[in-house]
């Protein structure tokens, strides 16, 4: 064990020297390292993303690339590996049948910063990758370095047994997902499009296996994101004359801005039940009891009660309406000087069926003050298209989930966040956002928070899940148990490309 950690420390400290190790030596050496220890090492690289490119520590990404090549030698020998835009990685595992569209597995290297002042609240240093109490601790263990490691480990295991996929498999690991993914996944998508690639499906991070979130449903729910909300930031600006704080005007920029934010808080978007959420509720109604099933069947009569019930919890409320919240507020520099300007950035997560124009109309009407300037801040991402669930590829994903995680119920759902998958909507209609980890209300709060950690057992299950998913989507589809052949026909067009 001591030797193993000396090996990891060696690569963390002296990555340039790894080229001196032969392939055979490297393979033998890395075979001694557990998946948890690999993730622990990957967490140690401070690949923190930033809005300003000058704030990126790009050397950390380069070091991570070197470590991955040593930790997963077979993948780096037998797959085509390309560096995209200097810091993202693209792996291509050529399939036997070039007529079949490839599938793409998306994940990302970058992590959010550790919030200033929170360092003392961590029970293990945020970039230590410490393994204790059955967990790997540190920033990125839950979002999203564990998936990078799990996917590569699954590929490594399959290569060890001589597995060759029937269709081409692509691994796309971006370096800036947390700030939009435009330099990472965005450039990978452009590169694939230039090569004329069209994809069968994309599997990205997203919803997870949730425990105890729906009253009356005892089974853990494997929530698969088949649609995603859009994302828009608005900048609210109020200008003033400034001056001394001893003789303030009736309304200062801060007063006006505060009132505008209060007006927004008191004017939520109207609730709507989009087709994705309708499918979620109809799937769950079978388990929730007769009254819920009856209410959904007579939606027109019970619409108000359904919305009232869903609005009571912030998780389900996010499924039925566009949500906005102020995330950055600025105004003033000195305690006795009136600010000439006060600003607020409002983050908006847009429900499918709405767009930038409808959001701006709602916000402008709610603020109802010409003294408040409202404009887009950054890039607008529209709500995603909806992925169909009556296809062989969804069945393959569903089978892989139930094969890996016992006694779970697979449910399509709306993903309220944003992932790198938004950059691949031009390459496929089949995008699935699913994270193979089990969370409850408490553990879900650890993402982007202090004491982020992932259990060793969840990581091991993630590897098993991706091995299953690779084989079920990249193998000989007609032989898989999730495909039922009736009267000599393969449903959902399996193998008919």
N, C-alpha and C positions, 0 to 999 in steps of 0.2 A: 504493500500500500504506500509506503514511504517513497518507493521508486516511482510509482505512478504519479504522485503529486509533484515529485521533482521534475518529471517529464513535462507535466502541464506547465509548471512554473517556468521551465526552460523556454517553452514556446511563447509564453506571455512576455518574457523579458527579452529574448533574443530571437525574434521571428526570422530574421534574415539568414540565420545559420541553418534553417531547416533544409535547405537545398542539399546539404552535404549528406543527408540520410538517404540510403538507397531505398528503392521501392519495397524490396522484400523485408528489409529491416523495419521500415515504417509500418508495413502491414502487420508484422508480428508484434510490434510495440503497441500499436493502437488497439489490437485485439484484446489487450489486457485491460483496457480502460472501459468502464461501464458507461452506459448512455448518460446516467446522471452526472458522472464526472466530466463528460464532454460538455454537457449543458453548463455545468459549473464553470468550466474554463471559458466558454463562449460569453457567459455573463460578465466575466472579468474585463472584456473589452468595452471601453466607454464610448460606444457608438451612439451618442446622444444626437438627435436631430435638432435643428434650429431653423427658425424662420429666415435668419440671415445666413447666407452661405459662409460668410467669414467666421461665423461662430461654430461651424462644424469642425470636429477633430478628425479630419479625413485620414490621418495616419492610423487611427484606430481601426477604420474599416479595412485598410490595406493589411494590417496585422491579422485581422480576423480572417481575411481571405487565405492567408498563409496557413493559419491554424486549421481551417476547414480542409485544406488540401492534405494535411498530414493526418487529421483525425478520421477522414473518410477517403482513404487512398484508392479503393476500387472505383468509387464514383468518379474520382478525378482522373483515373486512368482510362476508364471505359466509356464515359460520357463525354460529349463535346462540351467544353466549358468556355464561355465567353464573358469577358468583363464589359459591361454596358455602362457607358457614361462614367467610366473610371471606378465606380464604387458599388455598382449592382452586379449580381452574377446571374447568368443564364446557362442552365444545363440542358442538354438535349440528349435523350436516350432513344436512339433510332429504333423504330419498330420494324417487324418483319414485313408488314403489309403497308406500303406507302399510300395505298388508296384510302386508308382509314384516316380520318382527321385526328390530330394529336389531342391529348388532354394536357391541361396545364395546372400545376400545383403552385400556388402563390403564397409567399410569406415575406417577412421583412426583417432586416438586421437592426434597424434603428429603434431606439427607445426614447421615451420622454425623459426630461431632466428630473433630477431629484429636487423637489421644491426646497428653496432656501429656507432654512430654519427647521426643517423636518429631519435633518440628519440624526439628531439625538433620539428620535423616536424609533429608529430601526433597531431591531434585536440582533441583526447581523448587518454588517456594512453593505450598502446597496450594490456595490460592484465586487463584493468578495466572492460571490458564488458559493457561499458556505453550504455544506450539506450537514444538516442536523435535524433531529427529531422526525426523520422520514421525509424531509422537504429539502429542495434546493432553493436557497434564498437569494434574492437580488432583483434588480431592475431588469425586466425582460423575460423573467421566468414564465410569466403568464401571457405577456404581450411583447414580442411574439417569437422570441428566440427559441422557445421550446419546440415550436413547429418547424423551424429551420432544421434543428437537430433531429427531430423525430422523422421528418421526411427523408433526410439524408441517411439516417440510420436504417430506415426501412429499405431504401435503395441498396445500401451496402449489404444488408442481409440477403436480399434477393440476388444480388450479383455473386455472393459467396456460393449460392447453390446453383449458379449457372442459368438463372431465369432470364429470358429475353421476351420483352413485351411484343404483342402482336401489332399494336399501334404505337406510334411515337409518343413519348412522354416528355414533358417539358417542366423543368423547375425554374421558377422565376422569383428571385430574392432581391427585393428592392431595398434601397438605403435611405429613403426619406418618406415613408408612408405616414409618419406622424405629423408631417407638415404638408400633406397633400399627395405625395408620391409622383409629382410631375417630372422630377429629374431621374427617378428610379423606374417604377413600373410604367410610367408614361413613356419613357424612352425605350423600354423593353417592348412595349406594345407597338411603337413606331417601327422598331427594328423588325419585329415579326411580320408586320404588315408589308414592309418593304420586301420581305422574302416571300410574300404571297401566301403566308400561313393563314389558314382558317381553322379554328379550334372546334372540337366536339364539345368540350366543357372546360370550365375553370372552377377549381376548388380553392377557396380562400378562407381566411379567418372570419369569424362572425359570432353567431349565437352558439350556445354550448348546451351541455346536458344539465338541466336545472332540476333541483330537488325542492319540493315543498313550496312551489310558487302559486299553484292553482288549488283552491279549496275543493276537496272531494276527489282529487286525483292523487292516488298514492304512488303510482309509477313515476320514476324520473322521466322527464320530458327531454328528448333530444330535439332541440329546436333548430331547424335548418332555415337559414335566411334565403328565401327565394325572391325577395325584393328588398331594396334599401332606400331609406329616405335620402332626399337631397340635402345639400349643405350650402349655406350662404351666411356670410358675415356682413353686417351693416354697421357703418360708422355714423354715430350721432354726434353732431358738433354744435356747440352753442358759443357764440362770440360775445364779448362784452367790452366795456371801456376801461376796465382795470381801476386802479386808484387805491386809496388807503382804506383799510378795514374799519376805521373809526367812523366813516361816513358812507355806509353802504347804500346802494340803490335798493328799491323795493324788491327787485328780482335780480339776483346775480346769475352768471352762467351755471353755477352749481345748482342753484334753486331751480332754474328752468329745466336743466337736464334731469334732476331728480324727479321732478314732476312728470317729465316725459316717460321715464322708466316706470314710474308708478302707474301711469295710464296704460302702458303696455302690459304690465302685470295684471291689471284689472280688465283687460280685453283679450282673453284667450281666443285662439282660433276655434271655429265651430268644429264639433266632432263629426267624423265621417267613417263609415265602415267600408274600407277598400276590399277588393276581392281576396287579397292575400290574407287579411285578418279574418274575413268571413270564413275562409277555408280553415284557418287555425281554430276558430271557435266551433265550427261544425265537426272538426275532428275530435276536439276535446269534449264536445257535448255528449258523446257516447259514454264517456267516463264520469262526467259531472252530474248526471242524473236527469230524470225525465223532464223536470220543469225547465232546465236550460235548453234541452233539445226542443221542447215545445215552443219556447220563446223564440228560438232561432228560426224554426219552421214558420212562425207567424211574426216575422221580423217587423212588418209594418205596424202591427198592433203594439209590440213591446219595445220599439225602437228607443223611446225615451228612457225606459228602465234599464235597457242594456247599456246605453251610454252612461247613465248615472252610476251603474255598478262598475264599469270599466274605468271611470274617472276617479274612483276612490283610491286607486293605487297608482303611484307615479309610473310604474313599469307598464301597466296596461293602458294608462292614459296616453302614454307616448305612442301607442299603436293606433290611436283613433284621431289624432289631431297633429297639426304642425305645432312644434314647440319652439319657443325662443327664450333666451336668457342672457342678461348682460354678463360678460366674462372679464372685461378689462375696462376700468374707469380711471380717468386721469383729469386732474384740474388743480392748479395752484402749485406754487413753489415755496412760498414763505408765509408764515402764520399771520402776518399783519398786512399782506398785500392781496388785493382782490385779483383773482385770476382773469386774464383776458380771454381765456378759452377753457372750456370743459368738454371732454369727449368721453364717449362710451362705445365699446364694441359689443354688439349684440349678435350672438350666434343663433342661427335659425336652422332647425332640422325640418325639412319640408316633406310633408306627406305626399305620397303619390297622387297625382291628379292636380297638384298645384305647381306653381313655378315662381320665378323671380318676380315677375310683374304682379302676380296676385299677392305675394308677400309684401312687396313695397306698397301696394294699395292699402292693405290691411294696416301696416305699421304707420303709414302717413295719416290714415284716418284715426287710428287710436291715439297717436301723439297729439294731433289736432293743435299744432302750434307752429306757425311759420318761422318762429325764431330758431327752431331746431332744424338743422340741415341733416338730411338722410341720404346716404350714398353707399353703394357697394364697396366693401373693403376686402380686397383679395379676389380669389377665383370662385365663381359660382359652379356648383356641381348639381345638375338636375336630379330628381328622383330617378331611380334605375328602372329599366324595363322589368317586367315580372317573368320569372322563370317557370315554365310549365312543370307540373309534377306527374303527368301521365306519359312519361318517357322511360326508356330502358335505363338511361343514365341516372335518373333519380332513383329508380328501383335498385340500381347497383350501389348507390350511396346508402340508401336505406338498409340494404342487406349488410353492408360493411359495418354500419353502426350497430345493428342488432347482433351481428356476429361477434363484435368486440365487447360491447357493453350489455350485460344481461338485464332482462326485465325492464327495458326502456321502451318508451312510446315515441316514435318518430313523428314530428309535427312540423309542417311548413309554416313559416312565420315571417313577419316583417322585421328586418334588421334596422334599428333606429340610428345606427352610427354610419361611418363611411370607412371603406377599406380600399386597398389597391385594386380590387376587382373592378372598380368603376372605369379603369383605364382599358379594360378588355372587352367592353360591351360592343366594340366594333368588330370583334373577332368571333363571337359566339352568342347565341341566345341562352345558353345553359350556364348560368353562374350560380354557384352554391356557396353560401357563407356559413361555415360550420367549424367550430373549434372543439376538438376531441378532448375536452376536459369537463369534469363534473364540478358544478358550482352551486352554492346556495346563496341566500341573500347576504350572508356575512362574508363569504370568501369572494364574491363578486366585487365587493368594495375594495379589494386589495389591488385591483388593476389600476395602474397609474397612481398608486398610493404607497404609503409607507408599508414596509414589511411584505412587499410583494413576494410570493413564494408559490412553488408548485410541488405537489407531492411526488415522490419517486414513482409510486404506483401509477399515477396519472400519466406520467411521462412514458412509462413502459407500455401502458395501454395505448398511448398515442402512436407509438411505433407499430404495434400490432394493427391498429386501425389503418394506418397508411399502407402497410403491407397488403392488407385485405383490399383496400380501395384501389391500389395500383393493379392488383391482379384482376379485380372485378371490372375495371374500366379499360385496362390495357391488354387483357387476355383474350381468350377465345370466347366471346360473349355467349354464343349459342350453347356452350357447355356449362354455363353458370346456373346455380340453383334459383337465382332470382328471375331467370328467363323461363317462362312456361311455354312449351311448344304445344300448340293445339292444331290438329289436323295438318301437321307438317309445316305450319307457318310460325315464324318468330314475331311476336308482338312488338309494337313500338318501333318497327323498322330496324331491329338489331341486325348489324352486319350487312345492311342494304345500301350502304353509301356508294 
